[in-house]
Amino acid sequence: MRKFLVILILLCSFIPSVNAQKRDIVLYKQNWDKQKIFFGYYLGFNRKDFKITYKTANTYINVTPSTGFNVGLIADLRLHKNLSLRLEPGLSSNTKQLAFTSIPGGPKDSIRDVNATYLRIPLLLKINANRLNNFRPYLIGGLSYDYNFSSNQDNPDDNSSGEFRMKKNNFTYELGVGVDFYLPYFIFSPSIRGVFAINNELVRDNDPNSKWTGPIDYFGTRGIFIKFAFH
């Protein structure tokens, strides 16, 4: 009984202090969520490689990814208290190296460097949790049209001349999570996204039996994007 009374007294003394701490929290940007439309920008990094499937056995392409960058703008249309439609046009750049392990010979035959800069136009749904003090987690996902500025799709030369070709027009889907942090002068919103190609991005060699592209069934970008958004 005495232990129970001691615990009860401690709880009674603890609860007012917690409430006092809650009252001391300053809520920033309290009218921000009432806006119908708002704009922002983002910066970030990405790490991409390729999802590759094969038609034949004993074929393997080793992909060496590198870290690239993202930069773009944000336009957000609030549909509901916890739901918004978001457009995030921007640029994404990255370099990857392909090693065709099943092709004998030196780097001239077995190594291809793939440089790609994309104009990405994602249309996304952002599902927000309720705001808790000065932060609010969210889920985000949708589709994107990606234009590859580095594409050599129209180049008549192919891998027999050292040219690995990819398509100009591509589509991806992305899924991610993030948090909105309400700060005194702006909202800082870091997020992490998974990005996955929908279409086959490979442009096949002129020879249908090419030792480079002939064994490939599907070749599409996949990657992790880290974005730091500011509103």
N, C-alpha and C positions, 0 to 999 in steps of 0.2 A: 504493500500500500504506500509506504514511504517513497519507494522508487517511482511508483506511478505519479505521486504528487510532485516529485522533483522534476520528472519529465514534463508534466503538465505545466509547471511553472516556467520551465525553460522554453517550452513552445509558446506560451503566452507572451514571454518577453521577446521571442524571436520574430513572431509575426508582425508586430508593430514596426520593428526595424526594417523588415523586408518591404513593408508598405511604404515606409519613409524613403527607402532607396528607390522604389518605383516612382514615387512622386518627384524625386530629384532628377530623373531622366529627362533630358531635353529632346523633344521630338523635332527633327529637322524636316523641312520640305513637306509640311503637312497638307498643303493644297496640291501637291504634285499629282497625286493619283486622281484628282478631279479633272485633269486635262483630257480632252478628247483626242488630240493629236500632239505629239511632241517629236523632236528630232535630236540626233546625237551623232557620235562618230565612234569608231573603234580602231584599236591597234592590236597586234598580236603575233603569234607564232604558229607554225604548223609543222607537222612531220608526216610526210606522205610516202606510201609505197604503192604497190599494185596487187590486186587480187588476180591471180592467173590460174586458169584451168587448161588442161591439155587434152588433145585428141588421142595421143599415143603415149605409151609407157616409156620409161627411161628418158624422159625429157624434163629438164628443170632449168628455170631461169632464176638466178640469185639476184635479188634486188637490194641495192645498198642505198637507203634513203639519207636525206640530209634535212637540216632544219631550215625552213623558209619563213616568210613573213606574210602577214595579212594587214590590210588597211582598207577602211571603207566608211560609209555613212549609214545612218539608221533613220528610218521613218516608222513611227509606231502609231497605229490607230486602235484606240481602246474600244473594244466591243462590249465589254462587261467589266465589272469590278475585278474579276480574276482572270480575264481573258483578253488578249490583244492580238491584232494582226500586224506583222512586222515585215518590212522590206529592208534588206541589208546589202545593197550593192557595194562591191569593192573589188580589190585586186588581191590575188594570191599567187605567190611565186615560190618555186621549189625546184631542186635539181636531184635527179636520181641516176644511178648507174645500173645497167643491166649486164649480167654476166651469163652468157649462154653456155652452161656447163657441158652440154652434150655436143657442142661444136668444137672440133679440134682446131688447133692452129693458135696463132698469137692473138693479141688484143685487137688487131685489125678485123678479125673475123668474129671473135667471141665477146667483145666488149662494146656496149653502146651507151653513150651519155644522153640522157633525156632531160632537156631543160624546158620548163613549162611555166608560163605566166598566164593566169586565167582571169578574165573578167567574170566574177561570180554575181548572180542576181538571185539570192535566196528569198523565197516568200514563205514566212514561218508563222506558226501559231505559238504564242507564249502563254503558258498557263501559270498564273501566279498563286502562291499561297497567300494567306492573310498576312498583313504586315505585323511584325513583332518588334516593337520599339523602333529601332532605326535600321532594320534589315528585313528582307523578304526573299525567300528562296523561290525558284521557278524551274519549270521544265520548258524546253523549247524544241521544236522540230518542224520539218517541212521539206519542200522541194526547191531545187535550184537549177537555173540554166547557167551553164559554164561555157564561155567562149575561150578557146585556147589560142592566144596570140602567137605562141611559139610553134603552132602546128605547121607541119610541112606536108599536109595532106595532098596538096596540088603539085608537089615536087615529082617529076617523072622518075627521078632516081630512087632506088629502094636500097635494101640492105646489101645487095650485091655491090653497091657503090658506097656502102658505109652509112646509109641514111635509114634510121628507124623512124617510121611515120605514124602519127597519131591524128585523130579526127579534130576538126575545128569545133564543132557543135556537140555539146555533151549535156547530160542531165545527171544530177546527183540527188540523194536525199541525205538529210542530216538530223541527228538527235543529240540533245545535250541538256546539261543542268547548269544552273548559275545562281547567283545571289545579287540582289540589289542592295547596296549599302547607301543609306540616306545620310549625306554629309552636309555641313552648313551651307556650302555654295554650289554643290552639284551632287549627282548620283553616280557612284562608281559601281560598275556591274561586271565582275569577272565571270567567265563561263568556260566550260570545256565541251567541245562538240566532237562527235564522230561523224565523218563524211564518207559516203559510199557511192560509187558510180552505179548508174542504172544501165546505161547502154555500153556496148563494146566499143572501146576507144581506139582499137587497133585498125590501122590501114594496112592491108595485106600486101605482100610483095607481088610484083607482076607475075612471077612464076608461082602457080598454085602449089607446087611441090617444094617451095622454098624451105631450106633447112632452118630459117629463122622464124618465119611466121606460119608455115604450113602446119606444124604440130600444135599451134595455140588454138584453143577453142574460145576462151574469153579472156579479155585483158581490160581491166578497169581500175581507176584510181580509188584508193581508200586512204584515210588519214585521220589524224587527231589535230583539232584546231583549239588553241587557247586564245580567247579574246578578252580584251580589257576595254569595256565600253564606258563612255562618259556622256551623261545627259545634262 
